[in-house]
Amino acid sequence: MNAMNEAISQIGVVPVIKLNHPERDAAPLAHALCKGGVPVAEVTFRAAGADTAIRLMKEAEPDMIVGAGTVTTTAHIDATIAAGGQFIVTPGFDPELVAYAQSKNIPIYPGCTTPTDYHAALKYGLELIKFFPAEQSGGLAKIKAMSAPFPMFKVMPTGGVSLKNLKEYLSSPVIAACGGSYMVTADLIDNQKWDEITELCVKSREIVKEARNG
């Protein structure tokens, strides 16, 4: 895998974040995640100001890996790059967005859940793909089934991942990392429960280690 894919895989979990108040919350959230051993974030364009949040998180924690999620337009990609974002995540497979991101030399992880999606990802030379929404699309059983004809891919399931099933996912060699919002819920962020976020990150990293050393 390339350096970015390898770095994300080493961490094992990717917080999927919606920030309603980036000026207030981006910096303390970045500190909380890094303190918990999860120096990576997917900041979604589900809320306005995602690019602002990306810039502020990178300023607060320069060594942190910060990218954008719910990217649906090339303008989102441009805004992410301008803010210092390091990767792109899309809900589905959009050939235009994949080609555009590749032309800008920024890693992109498109949502793929069908053989057709996987074929498209193969055509564009991707090695790591998002599987979204994971639980609703068949979960680990489907991911394993899909890996039979497509063994070249590592997968990042997102959607329905929690502390309860994180170890099951990560125990599979097909899984590079899991995306999740359970450690960055609206309640935790809006009420600035930074210590709880750090604690959930610590627990997540412990599960990553258990899954991979077991």
C-alpha positions as CSV (number, residue, x, y, z in Angstrom):
1,M,0.0,0.0,0.0
2,N,1.1,3.6,-0.5
3,A,2.2,5.7,2.5
4,M,-1.2,7.3,3.2
5,N,-3.0,3.9,3.0
6,E,-0.4,2.4,5.3
7,A,-0.6,5.2,7.8
8,I,-4.4,4.9,8.1
9,S,-4.1,1.1,8.3
10,Q,-1.6,1.4,11.2
11,I,-4.1,3.5,13.2
12,G,-6.9,1.1,12.4
13,V,-9.9,3.5,13.1
14,V,-10.9,6.6,11.3
15,P,-13.3,9.0,13.2
16,V,-16.0,10.2,10.9
17,I,-16.8,13.8,12.0
18,K,-19.6,16.3,11.5
19,L,-18.6,19.6,13.0
20,N,-21.4,22.2,13.4
21,H,-19.1,24.7,15.1
22,P,-15.6,24.3,13.6
23,E,-14.2,27.5,15.0
24,R,-15.0,26.4,18.5
25,D,-14.6,22.6,18.3
26,A,-12.0,21.7,15.6
27,A,-8.8,22.4,17.6
28,P,-9.9,20.8,21.0
29,L,-11.3,17.8,19.0
30,A,-8.0,17.3,17.2
31,H,-6.2,17.4,20.6
32,A,-8.6,14.9,22.1
33,L,-8.3,12.4,19.2
34,C,-4.5,12.6,19.2
35,K,-4.3,12.2,23.0
36,G,-6.3,9.0,22.6
37,G,-3.9,7.6,20.0
38,V,-6.1,8.2,17.0
39,P,-4.3,11.0,15.0
40,V,-6.7,10.8,12.0
41,A,-10.0,12.4,11.1
42,E,-12.5,12.3,8.2
43,V,-14.3,15.6,8.4
44,T,-17.6,15.4,6.4
45,F,-19.1,18.0,4.2
46,R,-22.5,17.1,5.8
47,A,-22.0,20.3,7.7
48,A,-20.9,23.7,6.3
49,G,-17.4,24.7,7.0
50,A,-15.8,21.3,6.6
51,D,-12.8,22.9,4.9
52,T,-12.4,25.4,7.8
53,A,-12.5,22.5,10.3
54,I,-9.8,20.6,8.3
55,R,-7.6,23.7,8.3
56,L,-8.0,24.3,12.0
57,M,-7.4,20.7,13.0
58,K,-4.2,20.6,10.9
59,E,-3.1,23.9,12.6
60,A,-3.8,22.4,16.0
61,E,-2.1,19.1,15.4
62,P,0.2,19.4,12.3
63,D,1.2,15.7,12.4
64,M,-2.4,14.5,12.3
65,I,-3.9,13.0,9.1
66,V,-7.0,15.0,8.2
67,G,-9.2,14.4,5.2
68,A,-12.7,15.1,3.9
69,G,-15.7,12.9,3.8
70,T,-19.1,13.0,2.1
71,V,-17.3,14.6,-0.8
72,T,-19.8,14.9,-3.7
73,T,-18.3,17.6,-6.0
74,T,-15.0,18.6,-7.4
75,A,-15.4,21.9,-5.5
76,H,-15.3,19.9,-2.3
77,I,-12.0,18.4,-3.4
78,D,-10.5,21.8,-4.3
79,A,-11.7,23.2,-0.9
80,T,-10.1,20.2,0.9
81,I,-6.8,20.6,-0.8
82,A,-6.8,24.4,-0.2
83,A,-7.4,23.7,3.5
84,G,-4.5,21.2,3.7
85,G,-6.6,18.1,3.7
86,Q,-4.8,14.8,2.8
87,F,-7.4,12.4,1.6
88,I,-10.9,12.3,0.1
89,V,-13.8,9.9,0.9
90,T,-16.9,9.7,-1.2
91,P,-20.2,8.0,-0.4
92,G,-20.3,6.1,-3.7
93,F,-18.2,5.5,-6.7
94,D,-18.1,8.6,-8.9
95,P,-15.7,8.2,-11.8
96,E,-15.4,11.9,-12.3
97,L,-14.4,12.5,-8.7
98,V,-12.0,9.6,-8.6
99,A,-10.3,10.9,-11.8
100,Y,-10.2,14.5,-10.5
101,A,-8.7,13.5,-7.2
102,Q,-6.1,11.4,-8.9
103,S,-5.2,14.4,-11.2
104,K,-4.7,16.4,-8.1
105,N,-2.5,13.7,-6.5
106,I,-4.7,13.3,-3.4
107,P,-5.8,9.8,-2.2
108,I,-9.4,9.0,-2.7
109,Y,-11.5,6.3,-1.0
110,P,-14.8,5.8,-2.8
111,G,-17.8,4.0,-1.4
112,C,-18.0,0.5,-3.0
113,T,-20.4,-2.2,-2.1
114,T,-21.1,-4.1,-5.3
115,P,-19.0,-6.1,-7.9
116,T,-19.6,-3.3,-10.3
117,D,-18.1,-0.8,-7.9
118,Y,-15.1,-3.0,-7.3
119,H,-14.6,-3.4,-11.0
120,A,-14.6,0.4,-11.4
121,A,-12.1,0.7,-8.5
122,L,-9.8,-1.8,-10.1
123,K,-10.0,0.1,-13.4
124,Y,-8.8,3.3,-11.6
125,G,-5.9,1.4,-9.8
126,L,-7.2,1.9,-6.3
127,E,-5.9,-0.3,-3.5
128,L,-8.0,0.9,-0.5
129,I,-11.8,1.4,-0.8
130,K,-14.6,2.4,1.5
131,F,-17.4,-0.1,2.1
132,F,-20.5,2.0,2.9
133,P,-22.9,1.6,4.6
134,A,-21.2,-1.4,5.9
135,E,-23.7,-3.1,8.2
136,Q,-26.6,-2.3,6.1
137,S,-24.9,-3.6,3.0
138,G,-24.0,-7.1,4.3
139,G,-21.2,-6.4,6.8
140,L,-18.1,-8.5,7.1
141,A,-19.7,-11.5,5.5
142,K,-20.2,-9.6,2.2
143,I,-16.8,-8.0,2.4
144,K,-15.2,-11.4,2.7
145,A,-17.3,-12.7,-0.2
146,M,-16.3,-9.8,-2.4
147,S,-12.6,-10.3,-1.6
148,A,-12.7,-13.7,-3.3
149,P,-12.8,-12.3,-6.8
150,F,-11.1,-9.0,-5.8
151,P,-8.2,-10.0,-3.4
152,M,-6.2,-6.9,-4.4
153,F,-8.3,-4.6,-2.3
154,K,-8.1,-3.6,1.3
155,V,-11.4,-2.3,2.7
156,M,-12.4,0.4,5.1
157,P,-16.0,-0.4,6.3
158,T,-18.0,2.6,7.5
159,G,-21.6,2.7,8.8
160,G,-22.8,0.7,11.8
161,V,-19.3,0.2,13.2
162,S,-19.0,0.4,17.0
163,L,-16.9,-0.8,19.9
164,K,-19.1,-4.0,19.9
165,N,-18.2,-5.1,16.4
166,L,-14.9,-3.3,15.8
167,K,-12.7,-6.3,16.8
168,E,-14.7,-8.7,14.5
169,Y,-14.1,-6.4,11.5
170,L,-10.4,-5.8,12.3
171,S,-9.7,-9.4,12.8
172,S,-10.1,-10.0,9.1
173,P,-7.0,-9.5,7.0
174,V,-9.2,-7.8,4.3
175,I,-9.9,-4.8,6.6
176,A,-7.4,-2.0,6.6
177,A,-9.2,0.2,9.0
178,C,-12.8,1.0,10.2
179,G,-14.5,4.3,9.9
180,G,-16.9,5.3,12.7
181,S,-18.7,8.1,14.4
182,Y,-19.2,6.4,17.8
183,M,-16.3,8.2,19.3
184,V,-17.3,11.6,17.8
185,T,-21.1,11.7,18.2
186,A,-23.0,14.9,18.0
187,D,-23.6,14.7,21.8
188,L,-19.9,14.3,22.5
189,I,-18.8,17.1,20.2
190,D,-21.6,19.6,20.8
191,N,-21.3,19.2,24.6
192,Q,-17.5,19.3,24.4
193,K,-16.9,16.0,26.1
194,W,-13.3,15.9,25.0
195,D,-12.2,13.5,27.8
196,E,-14.8,11.0,26.8
197,I,-13.8,11.2,23.2
198,T,-10.2,10.5,24.2
199,E,-11.3,7.6,26.3
200,L,-13.2,6.0,23.4
201,C,-10.2,6.5,21.2
202,V,-8.0,4.7,23.7
203,K,-10.5,1.8,23.9
204,S,-10.6,1.7,20.1
205,R,-6.8,1.5,19.8
206,E,-6.8,-1.3,22.4
207,I,-9.3,-3.3,20.3
208,V,-7.1,-2.6,17.2
209,K,-4.1,-4.1,18.9
210,E,-6.1,-7.1,20.2
211,A,-7.6,-7.8,16.8
212,R,-4.2,-7.7,15.0
213,N,-2.2,-9.5,17.6
214,G,-4.8,-12.2,18.2
